Every structure is written in structure tokens, then in C-alpha cells.
């Protein structure tokens, strides 16, 4: 899909200049809708659905004009453009050949696309509660569902409350316009998520900032995983990436992982050596506090 293509069924395009932006804005609306009203809702921040802003170079998924949920360079749709998503690739240090990756939160599909492309032997299940976000998937060039990829519209708390499905990796990146969904901020949610992991599985969670809510999520993960967590800060984004380990032999052999980190850094857009050092220091700090 590009600027020259006609609008697909169920979508309309408006000049983004009406919003003081470049390019076009894509809305999932019928052609009969009052466009002046839609523009006013967008400017006032009360438009009730996800939408897409496209300046011809970068395509962004928005919940409001001020809140960018995800972005994609059109010339490189498979890359991880945002630093925190790159830091989440650290799961490859601990699970170099995962058979099943569960991703919570679709957004523009950055992690889903990357894992689908670069983990060709992995089955990927992406859980997304918003039907409107899933409806945007074609704009972000997500591959269709097949035997390896399935995108499910479901609340993540309900998904993990169901029968365990043997995930090697869980990537938790579930944000809406209000932050992390409150139904995920419970002891039951993290206990259920852990129950879905294989014995050596790892959960990786994107936690924004240092708010009380963020600290509560980290405390809940620490409790659910018996203290087996490590945290890496992503200063450019203001995010913290929390690694929680199901493996009872935690902590890992950090020196043994050094060689793997060097090799992975050559193949992926993440400084695995730095990430490994950050995770090790985090564990050491935790131990000194006890």
C-alpha cells in the first residue's frame, strides 16, 4: 500500500496537512462519513480508533496525534526502528532457536515481522486485544497468518488464563493510549504467563519509565519468577526491558554467553555485548540489596 494506491475497502485517506502533518492520514471509515467532523475529532484527541499517518517515508500507527504507538520506515519495513524493540531481542541469548514465541501487543507489527523473518523455525502467536489495531496490519506489511504465524484478537489476561501452550519466549509489549493495560498488572497475570513458558523459557517485558505502575509490574514479575529477573535500561526511549527467567539454574553463565553475544551483534540490530553486561550488573545489584 502506498500514496498512489486507491483506498482499500473500508478505509479513507485525508490530507495530513489538515492536521498540520505531512503526507496523508488513513482512517478506517466509510466514504460517507463527515470528514470535517473526523478532522475535528483527530485534532481534539477524541477520535476513537487507531489510525495511520504516512509521510511517504515513515508510516506511523497512532492512538492520538500526540501518541505514536509504532512506526515503520517504508523503505525498510522489516527493521526494528525503535531502540527498545532492539533491546527485546536479547531473548536470543537465552533461547537461540525458540520453537514458539508469544508476542503480547501487535502495534505496527515490528516485533512480529522481525521474529517471523529472522526466526524461520519459530511458530509465532501474537495476542492483540484491539480489533482496530489488527485492522491496520496490511498498512504495516505484516505477512498473512499461516502455519507459522497467528494473530489472535484476545485479551492477554484471558489468553494466559487458558491452557499452557509451551512458549519458549514471551515478549510483552502491550500498551494502549493509557499505558500498560491495568488488567495485566496483577499477580495472577504474571503467574499465568510463567505457566505458559517451558522450563527454560524467558519472558521479556517492555516497561516504560519509573512510575509507580512500572515499579509494580517489576515487583509482580520478581514475585512470579522467584526473583529471577534482570533489567536493562534503554535511555534513548526512557524504557526498561525486564527479563524474567523460568530456568531454576538462574543466573546464567554470563561468560559463556559472551561469544554468543558477539555473534548475535553481527546479525541483529542490537548491541548484545552491552545488553549482556547491563543484565549481569542488574543481577549483581539485586544480590547486593538482599
C-alpha positions in Angstrom: 0.0 0.0 0.0 1.4 3.4 -0.9 0.3 7.0 -1.5 -0.7 6.3 -5.1 -2.9 3.3 -4.4 -6.6 3.7 -4.1 -8.1 3.4 -0.6 -8.8 -0.2 0.2 -12.4 -1.1 1.1 -13.4 0.3 4.5 -10.7 3.0 4.5 -10.5 6.7 3.6 -7.5 9.0 3.2 -7.3 12.7 4.1 -4.5 15.2 3.5 -2.4 15.2 6.7 -2.0 19.0 6.2 -5.4 19.3 7.8 -3.8 18.1 11.0 -0.6 20.1 10.5 1.2 17.0 9.5 2.9 15.9 6.3 1.5 13.2 3.9 -1.8 11.5 4.4 -3.8 10.1 7.3 -5.6 6.8 6.8 -8.8 6.2 8.7 -10.9 3.1 8.9 -14.2 4.8 7.9 -16.8 4.7 5.2 -16.6 7.3 2.4 -19.9 8.8 3.6 -18.5 10.0 6.9 -18.4 13.7 7.6 -14.7 14.5 7.0 -14.8 17.8 8.8 -16.0 16.0 11.9 -13.3 13.4 11.6 -10.6 16.1 11.4 -12.0 17.9 14.4 -12.0 14.6 16.4 -8.4 14.0 15.4 -7.3 17.5 16.4 -9.1 17.3 19.7 -7.6 13.9 20.5 -11.0 12.2 20.8 -11.0 10.1 17.6 -12.0 6.7 19.0 -10.0 4.4 16.7 -6.3 3.7 15.8 -5.2 5.5 12.6 -2.2 5.7 10.3 -0.1 8.7 9.4 2.0 8.3 6.3 4.5 10.9 5.0 5.8 8.7 2.2 9.0 7.7 4.1 7.7 6.7 7.6 4.3 5.1 8.4 3.1 5.5 12.0 0.3 3.9 13.9 -1.4 6.4 16.2 -3.9 6.3 19.0 -3.9 10.1 19.1 -1.8 12.7 17.2 0.5 13.0 20.2 0.8 9.3 20.9 2.8 7.3 18.3 2.2 3.6 19.0 4.5 2.2 16.3 6.4 3.4 13.3 7.9 1.8 10.2 10.3 3.0 7.5 8.6 2.3 4.3 11.9 1.5 2.6 12.8 -1.0 5.3 9.5 -2.4 6.6 11.2 -5.3 8.4 13.7 -3.4 10.6 13.3 -2.6 14.3 13.3 1.2 14.1 12.8 1.8 17.9 15.6 1.1 20.4 13.6 -0.7 23.0 12.4 -3.2 20.5 16.0 -3.9 19.6 16.8 -4.5 23.3 14.0 -7.1 23.5 15.9 -9.2 21.0 18.1 -10.3 24.0 15.9 -13.3 24.3 18.2 -14.8 21.6 21.0 -15.0 24.1 19.0 -17.4 26.2 16.8 -19.0 23.6 18.8 -19.0 20.3 16.3 -21.3 18.5 12.9 -20.9 20.0 10.1 -23.1 18.7 7.3 -20.9 19.9 7.3 -17.2 20.5 4.3 -15.5 22.0 4.1 -11.7 21.5 1.6 -9.7 23.5 0.7 -6.4 21.7 0.7 -6.1 17.9 1.0 -2.4 17.3 2.5 -1.9 13.9 3.9 -5.4 14.0 7.6 -4.6 14.3 8.4 -7.5 16.6 6.0 -9.9 14.9 7.5 -9.2 11.5 11.1 -9.3 12.7 10.6 -12.6 14.5 8.7 -14.1 11.6 11.6 -13.1 9.2 14.6 -13.8 11.4 13.4 -16.8 13.4 12.3 -19.0 10.4 11.9 -22.2 12.5 9.7 -20.4 15.1 6.0 -20.5 15.4 4.7 -17.0 16.4 1.5 -16.2 18.2 0.7 -12.5 18.6 -2.1 -11.6 21.0 -3.8 -8.2 20.5 -6.9 -7.1 22.2 -7.8 -4.3 19.8 -9.6 -5.2 16.6 -8.8 -1.7 15.3 -5.1 -2.3 15.6 -5.3 -5.7 13.9 -7.3 -4.0 11.1 -4.2 -1.8 10.4 -1.9 -4.8 9.7 -1.8 -4.5 5.9 -0.6 -0.9 6.1 2.4 -2.3 8.1 3.0 -5.1 5.6 2.5 -7.9 8.0 2.5 -11.3 6.4 -0.8 -13.2 6.4 -1.5 -15.8 9.0 -0.1 -19.2 8.1 1.2 -22.4 9.8 3.9 -20.3 11.5 2.1 -17.0 12.2 -1.2 -16.4 14.0 -2.5 -13.1 15.2 -5.3 -13.5 17.8 -7.7 -10.9 18.9 -7.9 -11.6 22.6 -7.2 -10.0 25.9 -3.8 -11.2 27.0 -5.0 -12.0 30.6 -7.6 -14.3 29.1 -5.1 -15.9 26.7 -2.7 -16.8 29.5 -5.5 -17.9 31.8 -6.1 -20.7 29.2 -4.3 -24.0 28.8 -0.5 -23.6 28.7 1.0 -23.8 25.2 4.7 -24.3 25.8 6.2 -20.9 24.8 10.0 -20.6 24.7 9.7 -16.9 24.7 7.1 -14.3 25.7 7.5 -10.8 24.5 5.3 -8.4 26.5 4.7 -5.1 24.7 1.1 -4.3 25.5 0.4 -0.6 25.5 -2.7 1.4 24.7 -3.4 5.1 24.9 -3.3 4.9 28.7 -0.1 2.8 29.1 0.1 -0.8 30.1 -3.4 -2.3 30.3 -4.4 -2.4 34.0 -5.7 -6.0 33.7 -2.1 -7.1 33.1 -0.9 -5.5 36.4 -1.8 -8.4 38.6 0.0 -11.3 40.3 -2.4 -13.7 38.5 -1.4 -12.4 35.1 2.3 -12.9 35.6 1.8 -16.3 37.3 -0.3 -17.4 34.3 2.3 -16.1 31.9 5.0 -18.0 33.6 2.9 -21.2 33.5 2.9 -20.8 29.7 6.7 -20.9 29.5 8.7 -24.1 29.0 11.1 -24.9 31.9 13.9 -22.8 30.4 11.7 -20.2 28.9 12.1 -16.4 29.2 9.6 -13.5 29.4 10.8 -10.1 28.2 8.7 -7.1 29.1 8.8 -3.5 27.9 8.2 -1.3 30.9 8.0 2.5 30.4 9.7 4.8 32.8 9.9 4.7 36.6 6.3 5.4 37.6 4.7 3.6 40.5 2.8 1.4 37.9 6.1 0.4 36.3 7.6 -0.5 39.7 4.5 -2.6 40.5 4.9 -4.5 37.3 8.6 -5.2 38.1 7.7 -6.3 41.6 5.0 -8.7 40.3 7.4 -10.2 37.9 10.0 -10.6 40.6 7.4 -12.4 42.7 6.1 -14.6 39.9 9.6 -15.7 38.9 11.1 -16.2 42.4 13.4 -13.2 41.9 14.9 -14.4 38.7 14.8 -11.1 36.8 17.3 -8.8 35.2 16.7 -5.2 33.9 18.3 -3.2 31.1 17.6 0.5 30.7 17.0 1.9 27.2 17.9 5.6 27.9 17.0 6.8 24.4 13.4 5.7 24.8 13.0 6.0 28.6 12.1 2.4 28.7 13.2 -0.5 30.9 13.4 -4.0 29.5 12.8 -6.7 32.1 14.0 -10.3 31.6 12.3 -12.9 33.7 13.6 -16.4 33.7 11.8 -19.7 34.3 15.1 -21.6 34.4 15.8 -22.5 38.1 19.6 -22.5 37.3 19.5 -18.7 37.1 21.7 -16.7 37.0 23.1 -17.8 33.6 26.8 -18.3 32.9 27.5 -14.8 31.8 31.0 -15.6 30.5 29.7 -18.4 28.4 27.2 -16.1 26.8 29.9 -13.6 25.6 30.7 -15.4 22.5 27.0 -15.8 21.5 26.6 -12.0 22.2 29.4 -11.2 19.7 27.9 -13.4 17.0 24.4 -12.1 17.6 25.6 -8.4 17.4 26.8 -9.1 13.8 23.4 -10.5 12.8 20.9 -8.2 14.5 20.4 -4.5 15.3 21.2 -4.8 19.0 24.4 -4.4 21.0 24.2 -7.8 22.6 27.5 -7.3 24.4 26.3 -4.1 26.1 22.9 -5.7 26.9 24.6 -8.7 28.4 26.7 -6.5 30.7 23.7 -4.5 31.7 21.7 -7.6 32.6 24.6 -9.1 34.6 25.1 -5.8 36.5 21.4 -5.7 37.3 21.5 -9.2 38.8 24.6 -8.2 40.8 22.9 -5.1 42.2 19.8 -7.2 43.2 22.0 -9.6 45.1 23.8 -6.8 47.0 20.4 -5.5 48.1 19.4 -8.8 49.7 
